[in-house]
């Protein structure tokens, strides 16, 4: 599994810290932790083999572990000192308790006059709600801009495909083709798992050339808005993706090059939460096979797949048997890129939704006739979003 490391903690000026991003899965569902009590001979606190899984197999949303002091069994000493003789031979780890107070000075006296050893730390753990969407992960921050207002997003494409994360046969000239990103209606589909690749998607997956795909997007007519494209290379900024209420889904693709037909991207992501555009969000993406070329290595000669297969995600069980591309040392296929979207607030025009009709045929103009209506109705989410200008929402 993975691990996280916190900071040195001095109790005199700071009593807590936050350590983020510890990831668990079905194969790595136990947590252990250790932290030195300093200065001391060999005292520490922590816990081991905690599994935050309920009896019916679900992750806990939150849990707390209260910890006590332990002796590592490697140094002598009863005081808070770093200069101590080594324990020879070494002893096993044991808890510091009131019963063995002859080995330490960590006891205090309880209300009944008895010696006790109190807890020294508390680990408060909370599950982060990464929203799972198909084979991607999306997490975002809500804005105050209602969906009826057209907006633009700037996209930061972040490379995560490297020899450290994906050591097997990593190509020396690894790069991405120009990323293609487009906003569209529900009725448009760029690509999807379990479907055959279009000619445009096949061409991107096999050669990196986006021209045919861009023509397909244009041929979709009112189902799509203008796409944005990046450049050949690695991490980059791509600006100005237009999104509106009728084109509230986003899809993207880029070739993992060189390769037979391997690509990454996402499809049908909607940057909306509770009636407003997300202020920012990340889409974490993984490698996929276009199903059109049967090559098994990054530099394989063209080998047309007959018959053509459906698009599928590359996982430890679906990569070529003799060529575990993209599989890391931990046995997992790790993310290859992140699409980071940020709302461009520089040109947003805050306006009321003129097509909005509330109960009994009421609208934003009706609401603004009296101040008491504004006070009352702007506290309701549907009115607050629809009457954005009148309510001062954005």
C-alpha positions in Angstrom: 0.0 0.0 0.0 1.0 3.7 0.2 1.9 5.8 3.1 1.8 9.4 4.3 4.2 11.3 6.6 3.3 14.2 8.9 5.4 17.0 10.4 7.4 17.3 13.5 5.0 18.3 16.2 5.9 20.6 19.2 3.1 20.5 21.8 4.1 23.9 23.1 2.9 25.8 20.0 0.6 23.5 18.1 -1.6 20.7 19.2 -2.8 19.1 15.9 -2.0 18.6 12.2 -3.8 17.2 9.2 -2.2 14.5 7.0 -4.1 14.0 3.8 -4.4 11.4 1.1 -3.9 7.9 2.6 -5.4 5.6 0.1 -6.9 2.1 0.9 -8.3 -0.6 -1.2 -9.6 -4.2 -0.8 -6.0 -5.6 -0.8 -4.7 -2.9 1.6 -7.4 -2.4 4.2 -5.3 -2.2 7.3 -3.7 0.9 8.8 -0.8 1.2 11.1 1.0 4.3 12.5 3.9 5.3 14.7 5.3 8.5 16.1 8.1 9.1 18.6 7.4 10.8 21.9 10.3 13.2 21.9 12.5 13.6 23.7 12.5 10.2 25.3 14.6 7.0 25.4 12.6 4.9 23.0 9.0 5.8 23.7 6.5 6.2 20.9 2.8 6.1 20.2 0.6 4.8 17.4 -1.5 1.8 16.5 -1.4 -1.2 14.2 -3.7 -3.3 12.0 -6.8 -1.1 12.3 -9.3 -2.0 9.6 -11.9 0.7 8.9 -14.4 -1.7 7.5 -17.8 -2.6 9.0 -19.0 -6.2 9.5 -21.1 -5.9 6.3 -18.1 -4.9 4.2 -18.4 -1.1 3.9 -15.8 1.6 4.7 -16.4 3.7 7.7 -17.1 7.3 6.9 -15.0 8.3 10.0 -13.4 6.8 13.0 -11.1 7.7 15.9 -8.1 5.9 17.3 -6.9 6.9 20.8 -3.3 6.0 21.4 -1.2 5.4 24.5 2.6 5.4 25.0 4.8 2.4 24.2 8.4 1.4 24.9 10.3 0.0 21.9 12.5 -2.2 24.1 15.7 -0.8 22.7 16.9 1.8 25.3 17.0 2.2 29.1 15.8 5.3 30.8 12.8 6.6 32.8 13.1 10.3 32.0 12.5 12.5 28.9 16.1 12.2 27.7 17.7 11.2 24.4 21.0 10.1 26.1 20.4 6.6 27.4 22.1 3.2 27.5 21.0 0.6 25.0 18.9 -2.3 26.2 20.9 -5.5 25.9 19.5 -7.8 24.9 16.6 -6.0 23.2 13.1 -6.5 24.7 9.8 -6.8 22.9 7.6 -3.7 22.5 5.4 -3.2 25.5 2.9 -0.5 26.6 3.8 1.9 29.3 1.2 1.4 32.0 0.7 2.2 35.7 1.8 -1.4 36.5 5.3 -0.9 35.1 5.8 2.7 36.2 9.2 1.7 37.5 10.3 1.9 33.8 9.0 5.4 33.1 7.6 8.6 34.6 4.5 9.0 32.5 2.0 8.3 35.3 -0.5 10.8 36.7 -2.9 10.4 39.6 -6.6 9.9 39.0 -9.5 11.1 41.2 -9.2 8.2 43.5 -5.5 8.7 44.1 -4.4 5.8 41.9 -1.6 6.1 39.3 -2.8 6.0 35.6 -1.2 6.5 32.2 -3.4 8.8 30.1 -3.7 8.8 26.2 -1.1 10.8 24.5 -2.7 11.3 21.0 -5.8 10.8 19.0 -6.0 10.0 15.3 -9.3 11.3 13.8 -9.8 9.7 10.4 -12.4 10.8 7.8 -13.1 9.2 4.5 -12.7 11.6 1.6 -15.6 11.4 -0.8 -14.0 11.0 -4.2 -16.9 10.9 -6.6 -16.5 7.7 -8.7 -17.6 8.1 -12.3 -17.1 4.9 -14.4 -13.4 4.5 -14.8 -12.4 8.0 -13.8 -12.4 9.9 -10.5 -13.8 13.4 -10.2 -13.6 15.7 -7.2 -14.7 19.3 -7.3 -15.4 22.6 -5.5 -18.9 24.2 -5.9 -19.3 27.8 -7.3 -22.1 30.3 -7.1 -22.7 30.5 -10.8 -26.0 28.9 -11.8 -26.1 26.5 -14.8 -28.3 28.8 -17.0 -25.3 31.1 -17.3 -22.8 30.1 -20.1 -19.3 29.8 -18.8 -15.7 28.8 -19.8 -13.2 26.6 -18.2 -9.4 26.7 -18.4 -7.8 23.2 -18.3 -4.5 22.2 -16.9 -3.4 18.9 -18.3 -1.0 17.2 -15.8 1.2 14.3 -16.8 1.4 11.3 -14.4 2.8 8.9 -16.9 6.4 8.4 -16.0 9.0 5.7 -15.3 8.5 5.8 -11.6 4.7 5.2 -11.7 4.9 2.9 -14.8 8.3 1.3 -14.9 7.7 -1.6 -17.2 9.1 -0.9 -20.7 8.6 2.9 -20.2 9.4 4.5 -23.6 12.2 7.0 -23.7 10.1 9.2 -26.0 6.9 8.9 -24.1 4.4 11.8 -24.9 0.8 12.7 -25.4 -0.9 13.6 -28.6 -2.8 17.0 -28.7 -5.6 16.6 -26.1 -9.1 17.2 -27.5 -11.7 18.4 -25.1 -15.3 19.2 -26.0 -18.6 20.1 -24.2 -21.7 18.5 -25.6 -25.3 17.4 -25.0 -26.3 14.1 -23.6 -27.1 12.8 -27.1 -23.4 13.1 -28.3 -20.9 10.4 -27.5 -17.2 10.7 -28.2 -16.2 7.3 -26.9 -17.3 4.9 -24.2 -16.2 1.6 -22.6 -17.9 -1.4 -24.3 -18.3 0.5 -27.6 -16.4 0.4 -30.9 -14.2 3.4 -31.5 -15.3 5.8 -34.2 -12.8 6.4 -37.0 -11.8 9.7 -35.4 -11.2 8.0 -32.0 -9.3 5.1 -33.7 -7.1 7.6 -35.5 -6.3 9.5 -32.3 -5.6 6.2 -30.4 -3.3 4.8 -33.2 -1.6 7.9 -34.6 -2.4 10.9 -32.3 -3.8 12.9 -35.2 -7.0 14.7 -34.1 -8.2 16.0 -37.5 -10.8 13.3 -38.2 -12.2 13.4 -34.6 -12.5 17.2 -34.9 -14.5 16.7 -38.1 -16.7 14.2 -36.3 -17.3 16.8 -33.5 -18.2 19.4 -36.1 -20.5 17.0 -37.9 -22.5 16.5 -34.7 -23.9 20.0 -35.2 -25.8 21.5 -32.3 -25.0 18.5 -30.1 -21.5 20.0 -29.5 -19.8 23.3 -28.8 -16.4 24.3 -30.1 -13.7 21.9 -28.9 -10.4 23.0 -27.6 -7.1 21.2 -28.4 -3.7 21.2 -26.9 -0.3 20.4 -28.3 2.0 17.3 -28.7 4.0 16.9 -25.5 3.3 16.5 -21.8 1.8 18.8 -19.1 0.2 21.9 -20.6 -2.5 24.6 -20.2 -5.5 24.6 -22.6 -7.8 27.5 -22.3 -11.4 28.5 -23.1 -13.6 25.5 -23.1 -17.2 26.7 -23.6 -20.0 25.1 -21.6 -23.7 25.9 -21.3 -26.9 24.4 -19.9 -27.6 22.6 -23.2 -24.0 21.3 -23.4 -23.3 20.3 -19.8 -21.2 17.2 -20.5 -17.5 17.1 -21.2 -15.4 14.4 -23.0 -11.7 14.3 -23.8 -9.1 12.1 -25.4 -5.3 12.0 -26.0 -3.1 9.2 -27.3 -0.4 7.6 -25.1 2.4 7.7 -27.6 4.2 5.7 -28.8 1.7 2.8 -28.6 -0.4 0.5 -30.8 -3.8 2.1 -29.9 -3.6 3.1 -26.2 -5.1 6.4 -25.1 -6.5 8.2 -22.1 -9.3 10.6 -21.4 -12.8 10.6 -20.1 -16.4 10.9 -21.3 -19.6 12.5 -20.2 -18.4 14.3 -17.1 -20.9 16.9 -15.9 -19.3 19.8 -13.9 -22.5 20.6 -12.0 -23.5 20.3 -8.4 -26.8 21.4 -6.9 -27.7 23.6 -9.9 -24.4 25.5 -10.2 -21.2 25.0 -12.2 -18.2 23.7 -10.3 -15.6 26.3 -9.5 -12.8 23.8 -10.0 -12.6 20.0 -10.4 -10.0 17.3 -11.3 -10.7 14.3 -13.6 -8.1 11.6 -12.8 -7.7 9.3 -15.9 -6.3 5.9 -16.7 -5.0 4.1 -19.8 -7.4 2.5 -22.3 -7.1 0.3 -25.4 -8.9 1.4 -28.5 -9.6 -2.2 -29.6 -8.2 -1.7 -33.1 -4.6 -2.7 -32.9 -3.3 -5.9 -31.3 0.2 -4.7 -30.6 1.5 -5.6 -27.1 4.4 -3.2 -26.6 4.8 0.5 -27.0 6.8 0.1 -30.3 5.0 -2.9 -31.8 4.4 -2.9 -35.6 0.9 -2.2 -36.7 -1.3 -5.3 -36.2 -4.9 -4.6 -37.1 -7.3 -6.3 -34.7 -9.8 -8.6 -36.5 -12.6 -8.3 -35.7 -12.4 -4.9 -34.0 -12.9 -5.1 -30.2 -14.8 -2.7 -27.9 -12.8 -0.1 -26.1 -11.6 -1.3 -22.7 -9.6 -0.1 -19.8 -6.1 -1.4 -19.2 -5.9 -3.1 -15.9 -3.5 -5.7 -14.4 -5.8 -8.4 -15.8 -6.4 -6.9 -19.2 -2.9 -5.8 -20.2 -1.0 -8.1 -22.6 0.0 -11.2 -20.6 3.7 -11.0 -21.6 3.9 -7.2 -21.5 2.4 -5.7 -18.3 2.5 -2.1 -19.6 1.4 0.6 -17.2 1.5 -1.8 -14.2 3.4 -0.3 -11.3 5.7 -2.1 -8.8 2.6 -2.3 -6.5 0.7 -4.4 -9.0 -1.8 -1.7 -9.9 -2.3 0.4 -13.0 -1.9 3.9 -11.8 -3.3 7.1 -13.2 -1.5 8.5 -16.3 -2.9 12.1 -16.2 -5.1 14.6 -14.5 -7.4 17.1 -16.3 -7.7 20.1 -13.9 -10.5 22.4 -14.7 -10.8 25.9 -13.3 -13.8 28.2 -14.0 -12.9 31.4 -15.8 -14.8 34.1 -13.8 -13.4 37.0 -15.8 -16.2 37.3 -18.3 -19.2 35.8 -16.5 -22.4 37.9 -16.9 -24.7 37.3 -13.9 -28.3 37.3 -15.1 -31.7 35.9 -14.3 -33.0 32.9 -16.0 -35.9 34.4 -18.1 -37.4 31.0 -18.8 -37.7 30.1 -15.1 -41.2 29.5 -13.8 -41.8 28.8 -10.2 -45.0 27.6 -8.5 -48.2 29.2 -9.8 -46.5 30.6 -12.8 -44.2 33.0 -10.8 -40.9 34.2 -12.1 -37.9 36.4 -11.2 -39.6 39.6 -12.3 -42.6 38.8 -10.0 -40.2 38.1 -7.1 -38.5 41.5 -7.4 -41.8 43.5 -7.1 -41.5 43.4 -3.3 -38.4 43.2 -1.0 -40.1 40.7 1.3 -40.4 38.3 -1.7 -36.7 38.7 -2.5 -35.8 38.0 1.1 -38.0 34.9 1.3 -37.5 33.4 -2.2 -33.8 34.0 -2.5 -33.4 31.6 0.5 -34.7 28.8 -1.7 -32.1 27.1 -3.8 -34.1 26.9 -7.0 -35.0 30.6 -6.9 -31.5 31.6 -5.7 -30.0 29.9 -8.8 -32.6 30.9 -11.3 -32.8 34.6 -10.2 -29.0 34.9 -9.9 -28.9 38.6 -10.7 -31.8 39.6 -8.5 -30.6 37.5 -5.6 -27.0 38.6 -5.9 -26.0 35.0 -6.3 -23.0 35.5 -8.6 
